[in-house]
Amino acid sequence: MSVFVSGATGFIAQHIVGQLLDQNYKVIGSARSQAKIDDLQKKFGNNPNLSMVIVPDISKLDAFEETFKTHGKEIKYVLHTASPFTFDVADFEKDLLIPARNGTLGILEAIKKYAADTVERFVITSSFAAVFDLNNLTNDSVTFNEESWNPDTWESCQRDGGSAYCGSKKIAEETAWKFYNENKEHLKFKMSAINPVYVFGPQRFDADVTKTLNTSCEFINAALHSTPDKLPQPFAGGYIDVRDVAKAHLYAFQKENTIGRRLIMSEGKFNTQDILNYLNADFPVLKGTIPIGKPEEGIEHSTDGAKTDNHKTKEILGFEFIGLKQTIDDTAAQILKHEGRL
């Protein structure tokens, strides 16, 4: 039996696929084109346990029909990682909301139609964006946990790119739980959701280090390539390492105590200054080439603003998360080595 990973070429998904192959699972991944498939299979050394299918456009409700019609009887676990992750879009509905909702609904309908008796677990890669309230991030009296939901609606989230992205994650996850609760009497599978904050960590393959990285890692990449007289764009949020997020996806279908759960993947806070602090402290090669900023303004240990309480997730998973220093250092070291600076 196989594990199906949608969007298998993504940053998190490549780590998931790698961990699955390391544990000798058979993996069927989807990608948007044959070129992407060829590239990923080559990176994994043409591993015979990895096969791929083309799913060109997840915004189409029938996008996963052919895959499950052909392979449904051999798929035991489904990890749905495919979803757009960008804030820079022209049309919020077309570029974010519809693909996020339809991709989720389409894959669930395909499972129901062709693999209702074989798929045992369904894990959706959601986001902390489906959990938090953008209007309360600085509110000291607010705590977000596994029961919290982003209050935005389809209409209200379309005020800007960031809100629309966050809304798309909420809508996709909400769609999945609604489908699951309405159909669970007719389906064999149990469901879990993974809700990561900003995901740092090295690319699964050094070859994927490019001038611009995926949205989260770009914060570190931008800081690495800033100059003493020009600070990188200030930013703050929660962080988690990609290797832990991937591990959580495997635990989510391997363990019984994850059934029906939302798992908030977060190990703490960061801001741009925290990134600069670790880069300056841990990489002598960068001395004098990047800004120092104001070291005392890092927020790694700050208790200001809304809190994130994911102690339930940590109890369920039972493994220790990678800290901010290691995730920044490992991300930066890979980039610097790729550029011949380490």
C-alpha positions as CSV (number, residue, x, y, z in Angstrom):
1,M,0.0,0.0,0.0
2,S,1.1,3.6,-0.7
3,V,1.1,7.1,0.7
4,F,-0.2,9.7,-1.6
5,V,1.4,13.2,-1.3
6,S,-0.2,16.0,-3.2
7,G,2.1,18.8,-4.2
8,A,5.1,16.6,-3.7
9,T,7.6,19.1,-5.1
10,G,6.9,21.8,-2.4
11,F,9.3,22.8,0.4
12,I,7.6,20.9,3.2
13,A,6.4,18.1,0.9
14,Q,10.0,17.2,-0.3
15,H,11.0,16.7,3.4
16,I,7.8,14.5,3.9
17,V,8.6,12.4,0.8
18,G,12.2,12.0,2.0
19,Q,11.1,10.9,5.5
20,L,8.6,8.5,4.0
21,L,11.2,6.9,1.7
22,D,13.6,6.7,4.6
23,Q,11.0,4.6,6.4
24,N,10.5,2.4,3.3
25,Y,7.0,3.6,2.4
26,K,5.9,3.4,-1.2
27,V,5.0,7.0,-2.2
28,I,2.9,8.4,-5.0
29,G,3.4,12.1,-5.4
30,S,1.6,14.7,-7.6
31,A,3.2,17.6,-9.4
32,R,2.1,20.1,-11.9
33,S,4.2,19.0,-14.8
34,Q,6.4,16.2,-16.2
35,A,9.5,18.4,-15.9
36,K,8.8,18.8,-12.1
37,I,8.3,15.1,-11.9
38,D,11.5,14.3,-13.7
39,D,13.4,16.7,-11.5
40,L,12.1,15.3,-8.2
41,Q,12.6,11.7,-9.2
42,K,16.2,12.5,-10.2
43,K,16.8,14.2,-6.8
44,F,15.6,11.1,-5.0
45,G,17.9,9.0,-7.0
46,N,15.1,7.5,-9.1
47,N,14.0,5.6,-6.0
48,P,11.8,2.7,-7.1
49,N,9.4,3.4,-4.1
50,L,8.6,6.9,-5.5
51,S,6.2,7.2,-8.4
52,M,4.6,10.4,-9.6
53,V,1.4,11.6,-11.4
54,I,0.6,14.9,-13.1
55,V,-2.1,17.1,-11.5
56,P,-1.8,20.3,-13.5
57,D,-4.4,22.5,-11.8
58,I,-5.8,21.8,-8.3
59,S,-8.4,24.5,-8.6
60,K,-10.4,22.2,-10.9
61,L,-12.7,20.0,-8.8
62,D,-11.9,17.0,-10.9
63,A,-8.2,17.5,-10.6
64,F,-7.5,14.3,-8.6
65,E,-10.2,12.1,-10.3
66,E,-7.8,10.3,-12.6
67,T,-5.2,9.7,-9.9
68,F,-7.6,8.0,-7.6
69,K,-9.4,6.2,-10.4
70,T,-6.1,4.6,-11.3
71,H,-4.3,4.3,-8.0
72,G,-7.1,4.5,-5.4
73,K,-7.0,0.8,-4.5
74,E,-3.4,1.0,-3.6
75,I,-3.5,4.2,-1.5
76,K,-3.7,3.8,2.3
77,Y,-2.7,7.3,3.5
78,V,-3.3,10.7,1.9
79,L,-1.2,13.7,2.8
80,H,-2.7,16.8,1.1
81,T,0.1,19.4,1.1
82,A,-0.8,21.1,-2.2
83,S,-2.0,24.7,-1.8
84,P,-0.9,28.1,-3.0
85,F,1.4,30.0,-0.7
86,T,1.9,33.6,-1.8
87,F,0.8,37.0,-0.7
88,D,1.5,38.6,-4.1
89,V,-1.6,37.9,-6.1
90,A,-3.8,39.9,-8.5
91,D,-7.1,38.1,-8.0
92,F,-7.7,36.8,-4.4
93,E,-10.5,34.4,-5.4
94,K,-8.9,33.0,-8.5
95,D,-5.3,32.8,-7.2
96,L,-5.9,31.8,-3.6
97,L,-9.4,31.1,-2.3
98,I,-10.7,28.9,-5.1
99,P,-7.6,26.7,-5.5
100,A,-7.3,26.2,-1.8
101,R,-11.0,25.2,-1.4
102,N,-11.4,23.2,-4.6
103,G,-8.1,21.4,-4.2
104,T,-9.2,20.1,-0.8
105,L,-12.8,19.3,-1.8
106,G,-11.6,17.7,-5.1
107,I,-9.2,15.3,-3.4
108,L,-11.8,14.4,-0.8
109,E,-14.5,13.7,-3.4
110,A,-12.0,11.6,-5.4
111,I,-11.2,9.5,-2.3
112,K,-14.9,9.1,-1.6
113,K,-15.6,8.0,-5.2
114,Y,-12.6,5.7,-5.8
115,A,-10.9,4.9,-2.5
116,A,-13.5,4.9,0.3
117,D,-12.6,1.4,1.4
118,T,-8.8,1.7,1.1
119,V,-7.8,5.2,2.4
120,E,-7.4,5.0,6.2
121,R,-6.0,8.4,7.1
122,F,-6.2,11.8,5.6
123,V,-3.8,14.6,6.7
124,I,-4.2,18.1,5.5
125,T,-1.4,20.6,5.6
126,S,-3.2,23.6,6.9
127,S,-1.6,26.6,8.6
128,F,-1.5,28.7,11.8
129,A,-3.2,31.2,9.5
130,A,-6.3,29.1,9.9
131,V,-6.0,29.4,13.7
132,F,-5.1,33.0,14.5
133,D,-7.0,36.3,14.3
134,L,-5.0,38.9,12.4
135,N,-6.7,41.7,14.4
136,N,-5.6,40.3,17.7
137,L,-1.9,39.5,17.2
138,T,-0.7,42.3,19.4
139,N,-3.4,41.7,22.1
140,D,-1.7,40.5,25.3
141,S,-4.9,39.0,26.7
142,V,-5.4,36.6,23.7
143,T,-4.2,33.0,23.5
144,F,-4.5,30.9,20.4
145,N,-4.7,27.1,20.8
146,E,-5.8,24.1,18.8
147,E,-9.5,25.1,19.2
148,S,-9.0,28.6,17.8
149,W,-10.1,29.6,14.3
150,N,-9.4,32.5,12.1
151,P,-12.7,34.5,12.2
152,D,-12.4,35.7,8.6
153,T,-15.0,34.7,6.0
154,W,-14.7,34.3,2.2
155,E,-15.8,37.9,1.8
156,S,-14.0,39.6,4.7
157,C,-10.6,38.1,4.0
158,Q,-10.3,39.7,0.6
159,R,-9.0,43.0,1.9
160,D,-5.3,42.4,1.0
161,G,-3.0,39.6,-0.1
162,G,-2.0,38.6,3.5
163,S,-5.6,38.4,4.7
164,A,-6.6,36.5,1.6
165,Y,-3.8,33.9,2.0
166,C,-4.8,33.4,5.7
167,G,-8.4,33.2,4.7
168,S,-7.6,30.6,2.0
169,K,-6.0,28.3,4.6
170,K,-8.9,28.7,7.0
171,I,-11.4,28.0,4.1
172,A,-9.4,24.9,2.9
173,E,-9.2,23.4,6.4
174,E,-12.8,24.2,7.2
175,T,-13.9,22.6,4.0
176,A,-12.0,19.4,4.9
177,W,-13.5,19.1,8.4
178,K,-17.0,19.8,7.1
179,F,-16.6,17.1,4.4
180,Y,-15.1,14.7,6.9
181,N,-17.9,15.2,9.5
182,E,-20.7,14.9,6.9
183,N,-19.2,11.8,5.3
184,K,-17.4,9.9,8.0
185,E,-20.1,7.2,8.3
186,H,-19.5,6.3,4.6
187,L,-15.7,6.6,4.7
188,K,-13.0,4.5,6.2
189,F,-10.5,7.2,6.8
190,K,-9.8,9.3,9.9
191,M,-8.6,12.9,9.6
192,S,-5.9,15.2,11.1
193,A,-4.7,18.7,10.3
194,I,-1.2,20.1,10.6
195,N,-1.1,23.9,11.3
196,P,2.5,25.3,11.1
197,V,3.6,28.8,11.7
198,Y,6.4,30.2,9.5
199,V,8.5,27.2,8.4
200,F,12.3,27.6,8.4
201,G,15.0,25.0,7.8
202,P,17.2,23.8,5.0
203,Q,15.9,22.8,1.6
204,R,15.7,19.0,1.2
205,F,18.2,19.3,-1.6
206,D,21.1,21.7,-1.9
207,A,20.1,22.2,-5.6
208,D,16.9,23.9,-4.5
209,V,18.9,26.9,-3.0
210,T,18.0,29.6,-5.5
211,K,18.3,33.4,-5.5
212,T,14.8,33.7,-3.9
213,L,13.6,31.0,-1.6
214,N,10.1,29.9,-0.4
215,T,8.2,32.6,1.5
216,S,9.3,31.6,5.0
217,C,13.0,30.8,4.3
218,E,13.2,34.1,2.3
219,F,13.2,36.0,5.6
220,I,16.6,34.4,6.4
221,N,17.8,34.6,2.8
222,A,17.0,38.3,2.7
223,A,18.8,39.0,6.0
224,L,21.9,37.1,4.6
225,H,21.9,39.3,1.6
226,S,21.2,42.6,3.3
227,T,23.9,45.3,3.6
228,P,25.2,47.1,6.7
229,D,23.4,50.3,5.6
230,K,20.2,48.6,4.5
231,L,18.2,46.6,7.0
232,P,16.0,43.8,5.7
233,Q,12.3,44.4,5.8
234,P,11.2,44.1,9.4
235,F,9.0,41.1,10.1
236,A,7.8,39.0,13.1
237,G,5.9,35.8,13.6
238,G,6.1,32.2,14.9
239,Y,8.7,29.7,13.7
240,I,9.0,26.0,13.3
241,D,11.6,23.8,11.5
242,V,10.6,22.0,8.3
243,R,12.0,18.7,9.5
244,D,9.6,18.8,12.5
245,V,6.7,19.7,10.3
246,A,7.4,16.7,8.0
247,K,7.8,14.4,11.0
248,A,4.4,15.6,12.3
249,H,2.8,14.6,9.0
250,L,4.1,11.1,9.4
251,Y,3.0,10.9,13.1
252,A,-0.4,12.2,12.0
253,F,-1.2,9.0,10.1
254,Q,1.0,6.6,12.2
255,K,-0.4,7.4,15.6
256,E,-4.0,6.9,17.0
257,N,-3.9,9.9,19.3
258,T,-3.7,12.3,16.3
259,I,-7.2,11.3,15.0
260,G,-9.6,14.3,14.8
261,R,-6.8,16.7,15.9
262,R,-5.4,19.9,14.7
263,L,-1.6,20.0,15.5
264,I,-0.1,23.5,15.9
265,M,3.5,23.4,14.8
266,S,5.2,26.2,16.6
267,E,8.3,26.5,18.8
268,G,8.3,30.2,19.5
269,K,8.6,33.7,18.1
270,F,11.1,35.4,15.9
271,N,11.6,38.7,14.2
272,T,14.1,40.0,11.7
273,Q,16.3,41.2,14.5
274,D,16.5,37.6,16.0
275,I,17.6,36.4,12.6
276,L,20.3,39.1,12.4
277,N,21.5,38.3,15.9
278,Y,22.1,34.6,15.1
279,L,23.7,35.3,11.7
280,N,26.1,37.8,13.2
281,A,26.9,35.6,16.2
282,D,27.3,32.3,14.4
283,F,28.8,33.1,11.0
284,P,32.1,35.1,11.2
285,V,32.2,35.1,7.4
286,L,29.3,37.6,7.5
287,K,31.0,40.0,9.9
288,G,30.7,43.5,8.5
289,T,28.7,42.5,5.5
290,I,25.2,42.4,7.0
291,P,23.5,44.9,9.5
292,I,23.8,44.4,13.2
293,G,20.6,46.3,13.8
294,K,19.5,46.7,17.4
295,P,20.3,43.3,19.1
296,E,18.2,44.1,22.1
297,E,15.0,44.3,19.9
298,G,14.8,40.6,19.2
299,I,11.6,39.0,20.4
300,E,12.6,35.3,20.7
301,H,12.0,35.5,24.5
302,S,9.4,38.2,24.5
303,T,6.0,37.6,26.1
304,D,4.3,40.6,24.5
305,G,1.3,40.2,22.2
306,A,-1.0,37.2,21.7
307,K,0.2,33.9,23.0
308,T,0.3,30.5,21.3
309,D,-0.5,27.5,23.5
310,N,0.3,24.3,21.7
311,H,1.1,22.1,24.7
312,K,-1.6,19.6,23.6
313,T,0.2,19.2,20.2
314,K,3.5,18.7,21.9
315,E,2.0,16.1,24.2
316,I,0.4,14.2,21.3
317,L,3.6,14.2,19.1
318,G,6.0,13.5,22.0
319,F,9.1,14.8,20.4
320,E,11.2,17.9,21.0
321,F,11.0,20.7,18.4
322,I,14.2,22.2,16.9
323,G,15.0,25.7,18.3
324,L,15.4,29.0,16.6
325,K,19.2,29.0,16.7
326,Q,19.5,25.6,15.0
327,T,16.8,26.3,12.3
328,I,18.4,29.7,11.4
329,D,21.9,28.3,11.4
330,D,21.1,25.2,9.3
331,T,19.1,27.3,6.8
332,A,21.9,29.9,6.5
333,A,24.7,27.4,6.4
334,Q,23.1,25.6,3.4
335,I,22.8,28.9,1.5
336,L,26.3,30.1,2.3
337,K,27.8,26.7,1.3
338,H,25.8,26.9,-2.0
339,E,27.3,30.3,-2.6
340,G,30.8,29.1,-1.8
341,R,31.1,31.4,1.2
342,L,31.4,28.6,3.8
